[in-house]
Amino acid sequence: MYESRLGCHEPPFALVPDPRYFFPSRGHREALDHLLYAIRRGEGFVVITGEVGIGKTTLCRMLLRQLGTDVETAVIFNPSKSEEELLQAILDDLGIASPAATTRKALLEALNAHLLASRAAGRRVVLIFDEAQNLSPAVLEQVRLLSNLETEREKLIQIILVGQVELSARLGQRQLRQLNQRVTVRYRVSALSPKETRAYIQHRLSLAGAQRHDLFTTPALRLVHRRSGGVPRVINVMCDRALMALYARRLKRVTRSTMALAVRSIYPRWDPMHLTTPGRTSPWRIAAALAAALIGATVGAVVRASTLP
C-alpha cells in the first residue's frame, strides 16, 4: 500500500530471507568471514548461533552466493527429520540418485560414493543445517557420523550447523560431547548497534527504491533500536507498521510518537512512558496484530475519504 507513495518497487521491510537485502553489520560480516574461512580451510564442523530473528537464514543464503562452482552444497532448512529422512534429503539436495534400498547403510554408501567422486573431480561438498537447534540428539549423532566419511588425508564433507543460541547448550550435553569436540569454528552473531540499526533501515529503503531516506526522525530511530534490541526481524516489523501509519495518516515523517504507536500495535501492553522490555510475543500474535492494525488503518482511510465533500 505505502510502497507506491514512497516510490518503492517492493516492500522494504518484508520478512523474507532475501540475500539481496543482506546488511553487512559487524556481526554478520564476521560470521560470513568465519564461514568462508572454514570452507577454504576444509574445517570439519562449524557452528553459527544467534538470537531468533537475527538474520541467520539470510546469512546462509548470502554464503551460498559467495561460493564458487568448485563447492557443492546441500542445505537442510527443515531439519526435524528421522535419520533416514535426513540422509534422503541430503542425497536429494546433492542430486544423487536414490539407491534401490532406502536403509541407512544403502543411503550412506550412495553418499560416500558421491563424495569420493566429487573429491576426485576437485570439488568440495558442504552440508548446511539451518535451525539446527531442532535436531534431535539421535539425528545429531548421525550428523557426527557423516564427518567420518573421509580419506586418509582429508574430510570428504564439511558440516555447518546454524541455529538459535539453544544450539550451543544442546551441543554441550554429555551425550553429544564427541560432536562438540569436533567443532573447530564457532561464532555467535551479535545484534545491531544503534548506529547499525539506523544504517540498516536506510539500506533497506535504498534497495527498495525509496525516493526519500529521511522518513524516520532521529528520536524515532532511537526508539526502534531500543525496542527491537537491534534484532533485524523485529526492526522490519516495527518499521513496516510505522510506514503503514505514515500512509494512513498522510504524514511526512515517522516521529517518535508514531513509532510508539506502531510498537504498541505489536506489543499492546507496552507503555511508551516506561521503557521496560515487553514479554516475548509469538510470531502468529505479531502477524495477527499487524493484520488487525492494517485493516483498521485501511477502513479508517476509506471512511475519511467517503466523508469528504
Secondary structure in CASP SS format (residue, H / E / C, confidence):
PFRMAT SS
TARGET T0000
AUTHOR 0000-0000-0000
METHOD secondary structure of the structure
MODEL  1
M C 1.00
Y H 1.00
E H 1.00
S H 1.00
R H 1.00
L H 1.00
G C 1.00
C C 1.00
H C 1.00
E C 1.00
P C 1.00
P C 1.00
F C 1.00
A C 1.00
L C 1.00
V C 1.00
P C 1.00
D C 1.00
P H 1.00
R H 1.00
Y H 1.00
F C 1.00
F C 1.00
P C 1.00
S C 1.00
R H 1.00
G H 1.00
H H 1.00
R H 1.00
E H 1.00
A H 1.00
L H 1.00
D H 1.00
H H 1.00
L H 1.00
L H 1.00
Y H 1.00
A H 1.00
I H 1.00
R H 1.00
R H 1.00
G C 1.00
E C 1.00
G C 1.00
F E 1.00
V E 1.00
V E 1.00
I E 1.00
T E 1.00
G C 1.00
E C 1.00
V C 1.00
G C 1.00
I C 1.00
G C 1.00
K H 1.00
T H 1.00
T H 1.00
L H 1.00
C H 1.00
R H 1.00
M H 1.00
L H 1.00
L H 1.00
R H 1.00
Q H 1.00
L C 1.00
G C 1.00
T C 1.00
D C 1.00
V E 1.00
E E 1.00
T E 1.00
A E 1.00
V E 1.00
I E 1.00
F C 1.00
N C 1.00
P C 1.00
S C 1.00
K C 1.00
S C 1.00
E H 1.00
E H 1.00
E H 1.00
L H 1.00
L H 1.00
Q H 1.00
A H 1.00
I H 1.00
L H 1.00
D H 1.00
D H 1.00
L H 1.00
G C 1.00
I C 1.00
A C 1.00
S C 1.00
P C 1.00
A C 1.00
A C 1.00
T C 1.00
T C 1.00
R H 1.00
K H 1.00
A H 1.00
L H 1.00
L H 1.00
E H 1.00
A H 1.00
L H 1.00
N H 1.00
A H 1.00
H H 1.00
L H 1.00
L H 1.00
A H 1.00
S H 1.00
R H 1.00
A H 1.00
A C 1.00
G C 1.00
R C 1.00
R E 1.00
V E 1.00
V E 1.00
L E 1.00
I E 1.00
F E 1.00
D C 1.00
E C 1.00
A H 1.00
Q H 1.00
N H 1.00
L C 1.00
S C 1.00
P H 1.00
A H 1.00
V H 1.00
L H 1.00
E H 1.00
Q H 1.00
V H 1.00
R H 1.00
L H 1.00
L H 1.00
S C 1.00
N C 1.00
L C 1.00
E E 1.00
T C 1.00
E C 1.00
R C 1.00
E C 1.00
K E 1.00
L C 1.00
I C 1.00
Q E 1.00
I E 1.00
I E 1.00
L E 1.00
V E 1.00
G E 1.00
Q C 1.00
V C 1.00
E H 1.00
L H 1.00
S H 1.00
A H 1.00
R H 1.00
L H 1.00
G C 1.00
Q C 1.00
R H 1.00
Q H 1.00
L H 1.00
R H 1.00
Q H 1.00
L H 1.00
N H 1.00
Q H 1.00
R C 1.00
V E 1.00
T E 1.00
V E 1.00
R E 1.00
Y E 1.00
R E 1.00
V C 1.00
S C 1.00
A C 1.00
L C 1.00
S C 1.00
P H 1.00
K H 1.00
E H 1.00
T H 1.00
R H 1.00
A H 1.00
Y H 1.00
I H 1.00
Q H 1.00
H H 1.00
R H 1.00
L H 1.00
S H 1.00
L H 1.00
A H 1.00
G C 1.00
A C 1.00
Q C 1.00
R C 1.00
H C 1.00
D C 1.00
L C 1.00
F E 1.00
T C 1.00
T H 1.00
P H 1.00
A H 1.00
L H 1.00
R H 1.00
L H 1.00
V H 1.00
H H 1.00
R H 1.00
R H 1.00
S H 1.00
G C 1.00
G C 1.00
V C 1.00
P H 1.00
R H 1.00
V H 1.00
I H 1.00
N H 1.00
V H 1.00
M H 1.00
C H 1.00
D H 1.00
R H 1.00
A H 1.00
L H 1.00
M H 1.00
A H 1.00
L H 1.00
Y H 1.00
A H 1.00
R C 1.00
R C 1.00
L C 1.00
K C 1.00
R C 1.00
V E 1.00
T C 1.00
R H 1.00
S H 1.00
T H 1.00
M H 1.00
A H 1.00
L H 1.00
A H 1.00
V H 1.00
R H 1.00
S H 1.00
I H 1.00
Y C 1.00
P C 1.00
R C 1.00
W C 1.00
D C 1.00
P C 1.00
M C 1.00
H C 1.00
L C 1.00
T C 1.00
T C 1.00
P C 1.00
G C 1.00
R C 1.00
T C 1.00
S C 1.00
P H 1.00
W H 1.00
R H 1.00
I H 1.00
A H 1.00
A H 1.00
A H 1.00
L H 1.00
A H 1.00
A H 1.00
A H 1.00
L H 1.00
I H 1.00
G H 1.00
A H 1.00
T H 1.00
V H 1.00
G H 1.00
A H 1.00
V H 1.00
V H 1.00
R H 1.00
A H 1.00
S H 1.00
T H 1.00
L C 1.00
P C 1.00
END
